[in-house]
Amino acid sequence: MSVKKPFSPYRWWSRLKVLIVTGAFDLLRATWRVERRGEVFLLDAMHDSGAVLAFWHEQQLTMIHAHVHRGITGLVSRSSDGSLLSDAIGTLGYAVIRGSSSKGGVVAARRCLTTLGSKESIAVAVDGPIGPRRVAKSGAVALAFLSSCPIVYAVSTASRSLRIRSWDRFEIPLPFARVRIAYGRMGADECAHYENARVILERKMSDLSCKLS
């Protein structure tokens, strides 16, 4: 005999927020004109070994849109905002691993390595979850080195966008914006020395952003 769960206003409100957020996002992204450069780096890596997909925290909306229903797993923090993000991207075909450098990092790292070991890909906001903005942490390079999978880094720009007053200056491309995404690759063998590799990744992403602008 099944037992009905008691009514929970919090659970109901959480589900409603997810529906509102995903619905608004679907309407918004349907208007974007998206161009991709160098996507072959990601496609080849996903076919051969899996990849650590690295991006800036502020460009999450663009990256979520660009990689829906590709079997990519997102690394999401255990914060309240992370809970909403986790539920929302789950509706877009993403698997989710919860954890960050500040909370649940060890368990999350193990799960990421297991995922990469199965030739699946992980998406990581390399300066998240709390910044500083566009300063890469060493998590992505550690995952790449330990799994022998490449880092495929991606940056984006939008012709028209709104910036939120948050630590990352979170970007929301406006309706009918022209969105451009560019990809680059960094081999696992380049990630042996985490601190050096972190700085190199940061510079590569910054250089690619300048070329895209």
Residue, then its C-alpha position, 0 to 999 in steps of 0.5 A: m500500500s503506497v503512502k501519500k507524501p504530505f503536502s510541502p509548500y517548499r517542494w511545490w514552490s521549488r518545482l514552480k521556480v524550475l518551471i518558470v526558469t526553464g520556460a523563460f530560458d527556452l523562450l529566450r534561447a529560441t531567439w538567439r542566432v548562434e555561431r560556433r568556431g572550433e567545435v570540432f575540438l569538443l566533438d572529437a574529444m567526446h567521440d574519443s575519450g570524453a572531455v573536461l569542458a571548461f567555461w567562465h561562470e558568467q557565460q553559463l546560459t550560453m554554454i547550457h544552451a550550446h550543449v543541451h542533450r549531448g550527454i554532458t554532466g554538469l558540476v554544480s555547487r551545493s548552494s541554494d542557487g545550485s539546487l535550482l540550476s541542477d533541477a533546471i539543467g536536468t530538464l535539458g538532458y544534463a546529468v548533474i554532480r553536486g559539489s565544489s571546492s568549498k563543499g563536497g569537493v572530494v566526493a564530487a571529484r571522485r564522481c567526476l573521475t568515474t564519469l570521465g573514466s566512462k568516456e563521458s564529458i564533464a562541464v566545469a565553470v573554472d572560476g566558480p562558484i564564488g570567483p574571483r571572476r575569470v581566475a581559473k581554479s585548478g580543479a579542471v586541470a586536475l580532472a584532466f590530468l588524472s583522467s587523461c582526458p583533454i580540456v576543451y575550453a569554450v568562451s562566448t560573446a553576445s551582440r546584445s546582453l544584460r549584465i547582472r551585478s554579481w561577482d562574475r557579472f553574469e551575462i544574459p544574452l538579450p532576445f535576438a542577440r547574435v551569440r558566438i562561441a569559440y572552442g580550444r583544446m588543452g591536452a591532458d599532458e599539459c596539466a601535470h603541474y596544476e598551478n602552471a596549467r591553471v595559469i596557462l588555461e586562464r591565459k588561453m581562455s582570455d586570448l580566445s575571448c579577445k580573438l572572438s570580440 
